[in-house]
Structures are given as structure tokens and as C-alpha cells.
Amino acid sequence: MAVKQTAGRNSLGDLAPKFAELNDDVLFGEVWSREDKLSLRDRCIVTVTALMAKGITDNSIKYHIENAKNHGVTKTEMVEIITHAAFYVGWPNAWAVFPMVREVYAEEKNGCSDSLFGLGEPNVNFAQYFIGNSYLKPLNVKGVGVFNVTFEPKCRNNWHIHHKGGQILLCTDGEGWYQEWGQPARKLHPGDVVYIAPEVKHWHGATKDEWFTHVALEIPAGGASNEWCEPVSDEQYNAL
């Protein structure tokens, strides 16, 4: 899908109409729209790094930091990107960019107490099946079980299996992981949906540096039950 951009025409259309046209229609309309070659998220990261390397610290790099945030780059990831790039493009350049990162991510939530459905209560009844602290808020228990689950950073549940009835996860806040047995882990962001089929061994939880919240919908089935298995070891988790 083509990226619609009008900044060139809005700012320079009267002065340099051809430049404005190339900016809006070629750079953004064609190059940025080649998502089959490189995702918009990755293009945002490349662009921020390139502008930082050139020592450009005006509104153009702020725009691309905002664009990166809007395409799923977390504050933790952006800080790590700039820290890594600083060794190659210059320490002063990183110092100059970090204030813009602080400004762009200033409204990012500190924890998940103000998440969509609220934090809930400490998940004490299932604490033995979790590494780290989690919080549970039942949203519906009639007909279809719907539960808001929040994980602190590094918190994850044990490997487990839903027998007969499966589960659907609706990710609402933060950043997390989902992994099925024998498959690579999938990183989760707000808006992601995970379908968990019956009899599939799996686990889910937060990333190392971010809180994570999802709504878990239990798929009704006669005789449905959960089987809790071994914990996700620190070695497995830290390798992600």
C-alpha cells in the first residue's frame, strides 16, 4: 500500500514544486511503500540511524522517531538502537538525539495500571504456574470466560496445554512473547491476536523490559481443562 505524504507540497510546493513532488510521490509514495522488500518498521529504524549518523537533530529526525513509535518500535528498542549506533556514528550524535526520544515517548505508560481494563488483583491462585508477578481481572465468567491478564517485565507462565477447549489472546498493552512447543517465539504488540488450538503446548508472558497485558478468551468445550507443565527456564527465556 502506497504511503501518502504531503509534507513536501505543504512546506515547499510554492518554492520548489519539483522537489516537493519527488519527496511526496517518489521517496514516500514509491520507496517507502515497498513493504515486500523491507517493512515500514525497519525503514523507520534505518532512517533514524542514517539521520543520526549525519548529525541531523532537527524536526526531521523527530518525525521519523515518531513514525518508528507508530510502527511498533518501543522506547526500549529505540534507546538500544541509538546506543548501538553511537559506537559507529558518534557519541555526541546520540546525546543530541536522546532528548527527542524522551519527548516522543513521554506519554508512554509507566507499567500497565492504566491499561484498557485496569490492572486487577495479584494472581495469587495461579502464582505457582508463573515466574514473576502477574495480575488477573475477570471480565466475564458466564458462558465464555474472559480474563484480563497483566505480566510484569520478565514474568511468564509455565508451558501449558488447553485440553478440548482452546484460547484466544487479544493483546492490549505493552510487549510480550508467545511460543508453541518446537516453534520460534513470536513477539506480541498491542492489536495482535493469538489463536491457541486445543492440545498445543505453549507459554506466553512479558518481554524483559516491558509490561504486557492481554485479554484471554476461553473457548467453551465440554470437559475442557488446563494442564500445567514445566516452567520456561531462564536459559530459554534469555535466549529470545
DOZAPA-687205 format. One record per residue: z, x, y of N, C-alpha, C, O, CB in turn; residue in three letters. Coordinates in steps of 0.001 Angstrom, whole numbers, padded with zeros to 6 digits, always signed. Glycine has a CB too. Layout:
// residues N
ZXYZXYZXYZXYZXYALA;...
END
This chain:
// residues 240
+000000+000850-001183+000000+000000+000000+000000+000891+001240+000797+001824+001334+001228-000964+000001MET;-000884+000609+002185-001011+001435+003375+000218+001308+004259+000781+000224+004410-002262+001055+004155ALA;+000633+002444+004850+001750+002448+005781+001237+002042+007149+000315+002666+007675+002438+003838+005834VAL;+001817+001011+007730+001396+000526+009040+002181+001253+010118+003408+001168+010164+001592-001006+009157LYS;+001474+001967+010984+002123+002738+012039+001393+002474+013348+000163+002484+013389+002136+004262+011703GLN;+002145+002240+014411+001554+002004+015733+002163+002914+016792+001876+002756+017979+001735+000544+016140THR;+003009+003875+016378+003699+004730+017349+002718+005521+018197+002932+005694+019397+004647+005685+016635ALA;+001638+006006+017582+000661+006784+018331+000016+005971+019435-000061+006418+020579-000399+007318+017405GLY;-000441+004794+019099-001085+003934+020104-000093+003485+021172-000434+003396+022352-001714+002706+019430ARG;+001142+003202+020746+002147+002759+021717+002499+003855+022713+002705+003577+023895+003405+002301+020996ASN;+002571+005103+022243+003007+006202+023111+001866+006915+023815+002005+007326+024967+003781+007195+022312SER;+000729+007066+023122-000345+007911+023656-001698+007220+023718-002707+007857+024023-000468+009148+022827LEU;-001729+005931+023432-003015+005226+023406-003779+005288+024708-005010+005322+024706-002798+003804+023048GLY;-003056+005304+025834-003733+005350+027130-004173+006758+027502-005162+006937+028212-002827+004800+028209ASP;-003431+007768+027018-003712+009155+027372-004643+009837+026382-005620+010472+026778-002428+009928+027468LEU;-004341+009708+025095-005116+010391+024053-005417+009410+022928-004820+009495+021855-004350+011636+023506ALA;-006332+008487+023164-006576+007416+022186-007040+007922+020822-006681+007340+019798-007601+006463+022730PRO;-007839+009003+020791-008300+009515+019502-007144+010131+018724-007028+009928+017516-009418+010550+019701LYS;-006297+010877+019408-005122+011452+018765-004240+010335+018219-003745+010422+017095-004329+012340+019756PHE;-004047+009287+019015-003231+008153+018586-003834+007488+017350-003115+007104+016429-003091+007129+019726ALA;-005150+007358+017340-005844+006752+016198-005651+007594+014940-005353+007054+013875-007347+006590+016502GLU;-005817+008905+015053-005654+009791+013896-004214+009750+013387-003979+009755+012179-006048+011240+014262LEU;-003256+009709+014307-001851+009646+013917-001560+008376+013117-000968+008429+012039-000951+009709+015156ASN;-001982+007245+013658-001637+005963+013046-002461+005650+011803-001929+005163+010806-001813+004860+014050ASP;-003768+005933+011866-004668+005477+010797-004903+006513+009703-005096+006156+008541-005989+005086+011387ASP;-004887+007801+010070-005163+008833+009067-003850+009401+008508-003596+009328+007306-006026+009969+009682VAL;-003019+009969+009399-001782+010575+008918-000913+009555+008182-000527+009773+007033-001002+011184+010087LEU;-000608+008441+008852+000258+007442+008219-000531+006443+007378-000102+006075+006285+001055+006699+009278PHE;-001661+006011+007875-002427+004998+007154-003052+005488+005868-003245+004705+004938-003489+004468+008028GLY;-003381+006797+005793-004022+007325+004592-003124+008319+003846-002823+008116+002669-005337+007995+004960GLU;-002702+009374+004510-001941+010424+003823-000600+009890+003320-000279+010049+002142-001712+011623+004763VAL;+000180+009263+004187+001483+008742+003788+001377+007621+002765+002349+007323+002071+002230+008251+004998TRP;+000225+007006+002667+000062+005867+001768-000377+006259+000365-000569+005386-000482-000930+004911+002345SER;-000538+007528+000105-000980+007976-001227+000230+008081-002159+000599+009171-002596-001724+009353-001137ARG;+000838+006935-002454+002048+006919-003277+001779+007257-004738+002703+007585-005482+002704+005566-003192GLU;+000522+007179-005147+000195+007568-006516+000279+009084-006691+000354+009580-007815-001206+007070-006891ASP;+000266+009813-005581+000353+011281-005619+001780+011767-005350+002255+012710-005983-000611+011897-004589LYS;+002454+011114-004405+003802+011518-004009+004478+010304-003380+003894+009649-002517+003775+012742-003012LEU;+005693+010003-003801+006383+008811-003313+006724+008944-001829+006791+010049-001291+007659+008562-004129SER;+006937+007800-001177+007348+007819+000224+008682+008547+000393+008888+009257+001378+007453+006388+000769LEU;+009576+008368-000565+010870+009048-000509+010683+010564-000497+011311+011258+000303+011750+008630-001700ARG;+009827+011081-001375+009594+012522-001435+008864+013021-000191+009132+014125+000282+008793+012876-002686ASP;+007948+012218+000340+007253+012617+001572+008231+012710+002743+008090+013573+003610+006123+011618+001903ARG;+009216+011821+002765+010241+011898+003810+011004+013218+003719+011242+013877+004731+011217+010709+003700CYS;+011383+013593+002508+012125+014836+002309+011290+016042+002723+011785+016939+003405+012559+014973+000846ILE;+010021+016064+002309+009130+017172+002664+008988+017269+004180+009024+018362+004744+007741+016991+002004VAL;+008828+016122+004835+008602+016110+006285+009831+016583+007046+009710+017369+007986+008214+014709+006752THR;+011004+016119+006658+012235+016577+007318+012384+018087+007171+012738+018780+008125+013473+015856+006729VAL;+012113+018590+005971+012232+020033+005728+011217+020814+006555+011544+021863+007110+012042+020344+004236THR;+009988+020310+006641+008944+021000+007406+009278+021035+008894+009105+022068+009540+007587+020319+007191ALA;+009753+019921+009444+010103+019881+010861+011301+020786+011153+011342+021463+012180+010409+018439+011295LEU;+012270+020789+010243+013420+021682+010393+012967+023138+010386+013466+023951+011165+014449+021436+009270MET;+012019+023468+009504+011509+024835+009417+010845+025270+010722+010894+026444+011090+010517+024956+008263ALA;+010230+024325+011413+009573+024636+012690+010545+024637+013866+010167+024952+014994+008461+023638+012957LYS;+011810+024279+013592+012781+024245+014670+012645+023030+015562+013110+023044+016701+012660+025473+015491GLY;+012012+021974+015060+011826+020746+015830+013046+019859+015651+013320+019400+014543+010534+020000+015395ILE;+013770+019617+016712+015016+018849+016621+015028+017704+017633+016085+017334+018143+016231+019766+016849THR;+013854+017145+017922+013785+016019+018848+013756+014704+018068+014129+014673+016896+012541+016136+019763ASP;+013323+013637+018699+013335+012323+018061+012406+012218+016863+012566+011323+016034+012965+011280+019059ASN;+011432+013125+016762+010511+013047+015627+011242+013318+014315+011021+012610+013333+009352+014044+015804SER;+012112+014333+014281+012831+014600+013030+013907+013525+012803+014204+013183+011658+013477+016022+013059ILE;+014480+013003+013869+015441+011913+013704+014765+010703+013072+015334+010039+012206+016068+011529+015059LYS;+013538+010426+013522+012781+009303+012931+012592+009508+011435+012750+008573+010649+011405+009150+013619TYR;+012257+010726+011047+011982+010980+009627+013270+011019+008806+013242+010702+007617+011218+012299+009462HIS;+014394+011398+009409+015679+011286+008711+016004+009814+008481+016459+009435+007402+016817+011978+009519ILE;+015769+008987+009499+015980+007542+009347+015052+006972+008275+015456+006132+007471+015750+006815+010692GLU;+013808+007436+008276+012834+006986+007286+013289+007373+005878+013161+006595+004933+011444+007583+007585ASN;+013825+008599+005759+014337+009054+004462+015494+008167+004003+015557+007777+002838+014794+010529+004545ALA;+016400+007854+004915+017520+006977+004580+017014+005619+004115+017509+005074+003129+018457+006810+005786LYS;+016028+005072+004821+015493+003755+004475+014778+003757+003131+014606+002702+002520+014544+003280+005554ASN;+014357+004935+002662+013665+005024+001379+014578+005595+000285+014100+006109-000726+012409+005889+001519HIS;+015896+005498+000499+016834+005766-000584+017476+007135-000618+018230+007425-001546+016162+005565-001829GLY;+017204+008001+000371+017859+009312+000397+019273+009119+000939+019450+008677+002074+017050+010347+001273VAL;+020270+009447+000136+021658+009257+000551+022102+010354+001509+021442+011384+001647+022579+009225-000668THR;+023224+010114+002166+023780+011131+003064+024088+012405+002296+023803+013502+002776+025050+010611+003759LYS;+024667+012271+001110+024980+013442+000287+023722+014237-000024+023728+015466+000052+025668+013015-001016THR;+022644+013546-000373+021389+014228-000684+020808+014902+000558+020330+016033+000481+020375+013238-001269GLU;+020847+014214+001702+020282+014790+002925+021051+016045+003340+020445+017039+003741+020299+013754+004066MET;+022365+016002+003247+023174+017187+003583+022819+018346+002649+022703+019488+003092+024697+016863+003487VAL;+022647+018053+001355+022309+019104+000399+020907+019660+000649+020681+020862+000509+022413+018570-001029GLU;+019969+018792+001017+018604+019228+001322+018611+020212+002491+017969+021260+002432+017702+018012+001649ILE;+019338+019870+003545+019368+020727+004731+020128+022019+004441+019729+023089+004901+020013+019985+005918ILE;+021216+021927+003683+021960+023133+003315+021093+024084+002509+021085+025289+002758+023216+022768+002520THR;+020366+023546+001547+019474+024375+000719+018370+025005+001579+018095+026200+001473+018844+023525-000422HIS;+017748+024188+002427+016638+024687+003237+017083+025730+004252+016292+026583+004653+015964+023542+003953ALA;+018357+025666+004674+018855+026592+005689+018693+028047+005275+018465+028912+006120+020309+026306+005980ALA;+018812+028327+003964+018680+029700+003488+017246+030214+003606+017012+031422+003571+019143+029796+002046PHE;+016294+029300+003745+014883+029686+003788+014267+029557+005180+013338+030288+005524+014100+028847+002815TYR;+014792+028619+005980+014137+028378+007272+015036+028698+008462+014591+028604+009606+013687+026938+007359VAL;+016300+029075+008216+017145+029499+009322+018421+028689+009460+018393+027459+009492+016379+029424+010588GLY;+019537+029397+009543+020851+028756+009678+020966+027964+010975+021472+026842+010947+021957+029804+009618TRP;+020509+028507+012128+020596+027731+013378+019825+026423+013302+020230+025431+013909+020076+028554+014545PRO;+018714+026406+012562+017950+025172+012437+018776+024082+011764+018722+022917+012157+016664+025421+011650ASN;+019546+024474+010741+020391+023497+010055+021479+022976+010992+021753+021777+011029+021025+024122+008796ALA;+022093+023883+011746+023111+023467+012705+022543+022434+013680+023227+021479+014048+023655+024684+013473TRP;+021307+022626+014089+020693+021723+015066+020370+020354+014473+020360+019354+015189+019425+022347+015622ALA;+020108+020307+013170+019707+019051+012527+020912+018215+012097+020850+016986+012130+018826+019342+011316VAL;+022000+018860+011698+023144+018122+011165+023687+017041+012114+024058+015971+011632+024244+019089+010837PHE;+023752+017263+013445+024221+016173+014313+023360+014914+014203+023868+013800+014333+024246+016639+015756PRO;+022073+015089+013967+021199+013920+013809+021478+013215+012483+021430+011988+012399+019713+014337+013886MET;+021770+014006+011450+022136+013406+010163+023411+012582+010329+023500+011459+009833+022331+014502+009072VAL;+024397+013147+011031+025653+012422+011274+025387+011106+011990+025965+010074+011648+026627+013283+012100ARG;+024508+011150+012987+024207+009953+013776+023474+008900+012932+023816+007718+012969+023359+010328+015006GLU;+022468+009342+012174+021669+008402+011388+022507+007721+010314+022350+006529+010052+020485+009121+010746VAL;+023406+008496+009690+024211+007948+008593+025591+007481+009053+026479+007260+008229+024367+008988+007499TYR;+025773+007331+010371+027094+006986+010907+027578+005632+010420+028783+005416+010289+027062+006995+012420ALA;+026646+004709+010147+027033+003368+009733+027186+003243+008226+027481+002164+007713+026023+002369+010221GLU;+026983+004359+007513+027126+004303+006062+028562+003993+005689+029496+004488+006320+026681+005621+005418GLU;+028738+003187+004679+030066+002726+004292+030904+003873+003743+030407+004762+003051+029960+001607+003255LYS;+032183+003824+004072+033141+004770+003500+033826+004078+002330+034793+003341+002522+034191+005256+004572ASN;+033335+004310+001130+033815+003565-000020+033117+002236-000100+032127+002012+000597+035319+003370+000045GLY;+033624+001328-000954+032972+000044-001172+033906-001117-000901+033687-002210-001424+032446-000043-002582CYS;+034946-000916-000096+035862-002013+000196+035169-003124+000960+035603-004274+000905+037056-001511+000984SER;+034089-002798+001681+033361-003809+002434+032022-004098+001789+031068-004455+002481+033165-003365+003878ASP;+031930-003950+000481+030697-004244-000228+030456-005741-000237+031279-006511+000259+030744-003696-001661SER;+029340-006153-000794+028874-007531-000688+029919-008553-001124+030133-009548-000432+027631-007707-001509LEU;+030571-008320-002260+031544-009273-002784+032992-008779-002679+033901-009416-003212+031221-009581-004224PHE;+033209-007668-002010+034554-007142-001885+034931-006247-003058+034227-006184-004066+035540-008274-001766GLY;+036059-005555-002905+036447-004540-003884+037035-005131-005157+036746-004632-006244+037440-003596-003271LEU;+037834-006155-005063+038515-006679-006242+039794-005926-006526+040287-005175-005684+037605-006617-007447GLY;+040334-006133-007730+041594-005529-008127+041364-004355-009079+040331-004295-009745+042498-006574-008780GLU;+042322-003418-009150+042185-002323-010128+041923-002879-011524+042567-003833-011959+043456-001438-010140PRO;+040980-002273-012206+040501-002765-013503+041431-002287-014626+041018-001546-015518+039042-002287-013765ASN;+042693-002726-014563+043711-002190-015467+043489-002622-016913+043797-001862-017831+045089-002626-015011VAL;+042967-003813-017135+042809-004304-018514+041775-003514-019308+041816-003497-020539+042415-005769-018499ASN;+040846-002857-018608+039812-002086-019291+039911-000597-018950+038994+000171-019244+038426-002619-018922PHE;+041018-000193-018334+041154+001191-017877+040999+002192-019012+040528+003308-018793+042497+001388-017208ALA;+041388+001806-020224+041280+002732-021349+039834+003049-021716+039571+004015-022433+041989+002162-022550GLN;+038896+002237-021225+037489+002445-021543+036719+003092-020388+035492+003182-020425+036845+001125-021911TYR;+037446+003540-019371+036829+004144-018199+037419+005532-017959+038597+005770-018227+037023+003248-016957PHE;+036599+006434-017458+037074+007702-016915+037046+007556-015401+035983+007342-014819+036193+008928-017405ILE;+038201+007670-014757+038288+007437-013324+038701+006003-013031+038958+005218-013943+036957+007751-012653GLY;+038758+005679-011763+039250+004375-011326+038108+003399-011063+037103+003752-010447+040099+004527-010071ASN;+038278+002173-011539+037298+001122-011284+038032-000131-010822+039249-000247-010970+036442+000830-012554SER;+037268-001066-010259+037831-002284-009700+036987-003471-010169+035766-003372-010289+037888-002213-008140TYR;+037658-004589-010429+036983-005746-011010+037267-006994-010189+038407-007262-009810+037422-005956-012466LEU;+036206-007752-009919+036357-009023-009213+035506-010074-009927+034284-010074-009780+035941-008889-007704LYS;+036136-010975-010704+035364-012048-011355+034749-012971-010304+035431-013425-009385+036265-012865-012324PRO;+033463-013240-010450+032764-014135-009533+032515-015496-010164+032463-016511-009470+031445-013518-009095LEU;+032362-015511-011481+032171-016756-012210+032555-016533-013669+032159-015539-014277+030702-017259-012088ASN;+033340-017477-014234+033741-017351-015641+033357-018585-016452+033685-018666-017636+035246-017118-015741VAL;+032672-019540-015841+032259-020760-016533+030782-020668-016907+029931-020473-016040+032520-022007-015651LYS;+030479-020809-018197+029091-020782-018645+028544-019377-018747+028266-018891-019844+028234-021585-017716GLY;+028389-018730-017626+027883-017358-017567+028923-016494-016855+029296-016770-015715+026495-017291-016831VAL;+029382-015456-017532+030326-014547-016905+029635-013659-015892+028660-012982-016217+031025-013702-017950GLY;+030140-013659-014651+029569-012841-013572+030720-012052-012956+031684-012637-012462+028824-013732-012482VAL;+030618-010724-012984+031722-009872-012562+031215-008784-011615+030226-008106-011890+032420-009241-013786PHE;+031916-008639-010498+031633-007556-009556+032466-006337-009972+033695-006408-010009+031952-007988-008069ASN;+031802-005230-010282+032486-004026-010763+032207-002877-009801+031054-002601-009470+032027-003657-012210VAL;+033263-002214-009356+033132-001085-008429+033701+000177-009075+034787+000152-009654+033858-001385-007082THR;+032964+001269-008972+033366+002555-009539+033619+003538-008401+032796+003654-007493+032281+003104-010517PHE;+034740+004244-008438+034938+005355-007521+034018+006508-007918+033527+006538-009047+036421+005809-007514GLU;+033775+007461-007007+032944+008615-007370+033426+009270-008658+034626+009465-008853+032939+009643-006238PRO;+032491+009604-009529+032703+010229-010844+033192+009252-011915+033260+009616-013089+033697+011355-010713LYS;+033532+008027-011533+034015+007063-012519+032847+006539-013354+031769+006266-012825+034753+005893-011823CYS;+033066+006402-014645+032067+005807-015536+032779+005174-016722+033890+005565-017080+031031+006871-016017ARG;+032118+004189-017326+032702+003590-018520+032236+004346-019766+031298+005142-019711+032325+002092-018620ASN;+032905+004081-020882+032535+004714-022147+031188+004192-022636+030705+003158-022176+033619+004468-023209ASN;+030602+004907-023557+029475+004355-024286+029934+003031-024908+031050+002944-025420+028947+005361-025381TRP;+029094+002019-024867+029470+000744-025456+028230-000055-025842+027111+000276-025450+030342-000057-024485HIS;+028450-001107-026613+027365-001936-027143+027731-003403-026943+028848-003821-027248+027101-001627-028657ILE;+026779-004181-026429+026947-005627-026347+026285-006237-027583+025061-006208-027716+026331-006208-025015HIS;+027083-006778-028468+026549-007378-029682+026130-008821-029418+026871-009602-028821+027586-007317-030816HIS;+024935-009154-029873+024338-010504-029795+023946-010878-028368+022779-011171-028112+025317-011547-030344LYS;+024882-010873-027449+024545-011168-026058+024380-009889-025263+025194-008975-025393+025616-012049-025418GLY;+023346-009804-024444+023122-008620-023628+023772-008751-022259+024702-009536-022074+021636-008364-023473GLY;+023277-007984-021314+023863-007955-019977+022788-007592-018960+021823-006898-019279+025042-006950-019910GLN;+022969-008070-017730+022100-007709-016610+022971-007142-015494+023987-007740-015137+021270-008944-016107ILE;+022586-006005-014944+023292-005396-013825+022467-005540-012556+021286-005196-012538+023594-003911-014110LEU;+023077-006042-011506+022448-006141-010185+023168-005162-009270+024326-005389-008919+022507-007617-009613LEU;+022512-004088-008880+023152-003026-008094+023188-003432-006623+022158-003782-006045+022400-001670-008268CYS;+024382-003385-006018+024539-003869-004645+024949-002800-003646+024594-002897-002471+025543-004959-004620THR;+025688-001779-004078+026201-000796-003127+026299+000581-003775+026553+000700-004973+027573-001229-002591ASP;+026095+001614-002968+026335+002980-003414+025241+003535-004308+024072+003165-004199+027631+003046-004134GLY;+025650+004434-005196+024697+005152-006042+025336+005371-007408+026478+005821-007499+024275+006515-005396GLU;+024601+005054-008464+025173+005159-009795+024209+005664-010837+023081+006053-010532+025691+003850-010215GLY;+024676+005653-012087+023892+006077-013238+023898+004985-014310+024878+004256-014464+024442+007401-013811TRP;+022791+004884-015044+022726+004066-016260+021997+004890-017313+020971+005507-017027+021998+002679-016002TYR;+022528+004896-018531+021890+005676-019588+022018+004958-020926+023087+004463-021283+022509+007083-019675GLN;+020914+004912-021652+020914+004404-023017+020936+005579-023988+020447+006662-023668+019680+003498-023274GLU;+021490+005369-025146+021631+006415-026148+020271+007009-026494+019341+006283-026844+022310+005865-027408TRP;+020158+008337-026395+018916+009024-026722+017872+008994-025636+016763+009490-025837+018346+008446-027936GLY;+018201+008413-024462+017250+008306-023358+017787+009040-022129+019000+009202-021997+016970+006821-023023GLN;+016906+009488-021225+017392+010128-019998+018122+009132-019112+017837+007935-019146+016232+010760-019226PRO;+019060+009628-018321+019814+008774-017407+018924+008313-016262+018013+009026-015841+021048+009516-016862ALA;+019194+007140-015775+018452+006549-014647+019389+006420-013462+020467+005837-013583+017847+005155-015026ARG;+018988+006958-012316+019814+006833-011117+019594+005459-010497+018465+004977-010408+019488+007958-010094LYS;+020685+004839-010071+020635+003473-009561+020980+003423-008078+021855+004145-007601+021586+002577-010349LEU;+020263+002543-007353+020488+002332-005931+020570+000831-005660+020168+000035-006509+019361+002992-005082HIS;+021078+000428-004500+021127-000996-004179+019747-001653-004318+018742-001119-003849+021662-001195-002758PRO;+019721-002798-004960+018475-003501-005201+017911-003284-006588+017035-004033-007021+017475-003089-004201GLY;+018399-002266-007302+017926-002031-008670+018525-003067-009618+019648-003537-009434+018289-000599-009137ASP;+017736-003408-010640+018163-004360-011664+018016-003690-013024+016992-003071-013311+017329-005690-011596VAL;+019046-003815-013859+019031-003217-015193+019230-004320-016229+020219-005052-016186+020134-002118-015330VAL;+018289-004432-017155+018459-005342-018289+018933-004530-019492+018310-003536-019866+017125-006103-018615TYR;+020029-004957-020085+020599-004263-021242+020474-005182-022450+021161-006199-022541+022100-003858-020990ILE;+019606-004823-023359+019371-005653-024540+020556-005592-025496+021280-004596-025506+018093-005211-025259ALA;+020770-006625-026295+021827-006576-027302+021624-005390-028249+020495-004996-028538+021868-007890-028097PRO;+022727-004839-028719+022766-003763-029719+022313-002404-029182+022116-001476-029966+021903-004139-030892GLU;+022146-002266-027874+021750-000987-027275+022998-000258-026786+023733-000776-025945+020741-001205-026101VAL;+023234+000925-027304+024383+001729-026890+024080+002356-025530+023005+002923-025335+024713+002831-027952LYS;+025020+002258-024590+024741+002684-023224+026053+002907-022464+027140+002610-022959+023863+001638-022497HIS;+025915+003442-021242+027033+003535-020312+026493+003433-018895+025294+003595-018667+027829+004860-020512TRP;+027384+003164-017940+026990+003161-016526+028201+003492-015665+029346+003299-016074+026386+001784-016114HIS;+027928+003992-014467+029016+004383-013568+028486+004987-012289+027290+004919-012006+029947+005366-014254GLY;+029381+005580-011517+029033+006140-010211+028514+007567-010343+028718+008225-011364+030246+006109-009277ALA;+027841+008034-009298+027472+009439-009218+028701+010246-008790+029755+009675-008509+026286+009652-008225THR;+028565+011555-008741+029703+012426-008446+030271+012221-007051+031480+012335-006846+029299+013861-008609LYS;+029396+011915-006084+029813+011907-004683+029780+010544-004021+030124+010426-002845+028958+012827-003913ASP;+029373+009506-004748+029203+008192-004136+029956+007115-004910+030050+007168-006137+027721+007837-004053GLU;+030487+006145-004188+030980+004927-004814+029772+004148-005349+028638+004378-004928+031818+004063-003799TRP;+030026+003239-006266+028932+002449-006832+029453+001064-007215+030517+000937-007821+028309+003165-008069PHE;+028698+000039-006857+029060-001331-007208+027868-002051-007815+026751-001960-007308+029572-002091-005975THR;+028111-002759-008892+027088-003651-009447+027726-004972-009851+028925-005043-010121+026378-002996-010663HIS;+026914-006002-009888+027314-007290-010429+026816-007345-011868+025625-007165-012120+026748-008483-009572VAL;+027716-007592-012811+027371-007663-014229+027300-009126-014657+028275-009866-014525+028405-006885-015094ALA;+026141-009540-015169+025942-010891-015673+025907-010833-017200+025050-010166-017781+024629-011524-015100LEU;+026821-011519-017832+026874-011554-019285+025899-012620-019803+025986-013785-019416+028321-011839-019778GLU;+024983-012219-020671+024021-013167-021228+024693-013936-022366+025103-013334-023358+022733-012434-021732ILE;+024809-015256-022233+025540-016022-023247+024869-015948-024626+023642-015972-024728+025659-017482-022809PRO;+025669-015860-025661+025188-015879-027040+026368-016196-027951+027487-015740-027715+024521-014515-027432ALA;+026110-016972-028978+027168-017299-029917+027691-016065-030627+026912-015263-031144+026676-018303-030927GLY;+029002-015911-030654+029605-014768-031322+029424-013448-030607+029566-012393-031225+029056-014653-032671GLY;+029112-013477-029309+028904-012236-028554+030210-011452-028451+031290-012033-028335+028349-012542-027142ALA;+030096-010136-028495+031269-009272-028374+030846-007917-027851+029663-007574-027870+031997-009128-029728SER;+031818-007144-027383+031578-005784-026902+032249-004785-027828+033385-004986-028257+032093-005610-025456ASN;+031546-003720-028130+032106-002632-028924+032201-001386-028044+031184-000873-027578+031239-002357-030197GLU;+033413-000906-027820+033611+000288-027005+033589+001523-027896+034218+001553-028954+034941+000206-026217TRP;+032860+002537-027454+032661+003755-028245+033274+004952-027517+034198+004793-026719+031148+003997-028515CYS;+032760+006139-027793+033341+007361-027257+033090+007491-025750+032133+006915-025234+032773+008574-027990GLU;+033943+008244-025040+033733+008476-023612+032483+009319-023348+032001+010028-024231+034955+009161-023010PRO;+031974+009233-022138+030925+010133-021665+031628+011423-021246+032397+011427-020284+030084+009497-020466VAL;+031373+012491-021947+032106+013741-021711+031756+014330-020347+030709+014022-019778+031799+014764-022822SER;+032636+015172-019834+032358+015865-018566+031090+016700-018697+030319+016800-017743+033556+016766-018151ASP;+030865+017294-019854+029657+018106-020053+028411+017257-019928+027452+017655-019266+029684+018793-021421GLU;+028411+016087-020557+027258+015193-020451+027053+014734-019009+025940+014744-018485+027437+013979-021371GLN;+028165+014331-018382+028081+013761-017036+027671+014804-016002+026812+014537-015160+029417+013144-016642TYR;+028270+015974-016057+027978+017017-015080+026585+017583-015216+026079+018221-014292+028970+018119-015201ASN;+025957+017357-016362+024587+017849-016577+023549+016966-015884+022387+017357-015776+024283+017924-018076ALA;+023946+015789-015417+022997+014867-014782+022542+015420-013444+021741+014789-012756+023627+013474-014593LEU;
END
